[in-house]
């Protein structure tokens, strides 16, 4: 691992997902990208998810755990963001799974195109995701304005979710966006995503499905 690799923070909002949480966390622990911190934010779970978070925190020094009363996924993401030390941030939902190359490939994508945001395709079929697909994946880099002009157009599958992306910290802190939407409980991704893109200069996309959305 090169010493100049930036620290990347992965924030996982956790609420009532004890049956899926281990699979999610294990997929993060086997990332090929080395400089990683993982923040599990227990958002007032009552199903044992919080206990499971603590076990992972005790077992692996890369993991930190935050417990808070239930305030919704956006508040959990903000809590993780506030406690993160990374130059880049990723958000992974606690019932989903990521490829071992998820962080590395998104980081390499942003570096290649000097982009503020890297985004990947996602898979809804678990068997196909686990099997993996070989091939040449199309990449594209867009100016933020270009992406916004095509909003809900050809790039719709990349747009209005927070969990398939790697963000440079500055696009999340600018204009206090994380704080502004911290109390939003429904459709928070849709409300926030275009504003984050607006804060970026460039967004790099890959058609490789590195994320399994349950």
Secondary structure, 3 states (H helix, E strand, C coil): CCCCCCCEEEEEEECCCHHHHHHHHHHHHCCCCCCEEEEEEEECCCCCHHHHHHHHHHHCCCEEEEEECCCCHHHHHHHHHHHCCCCEEEECCCCCEECCCHHHHHHHHHHHHCCCEEEEEEECCHHHHHHCCCCCCCEEEEEHHHHHHCCCCCCHHHHCCCCCEEEEHHHHHHHHHHHHCCCCCCCHHHHHHHHHHHHCCEEEEEEEEEEECC
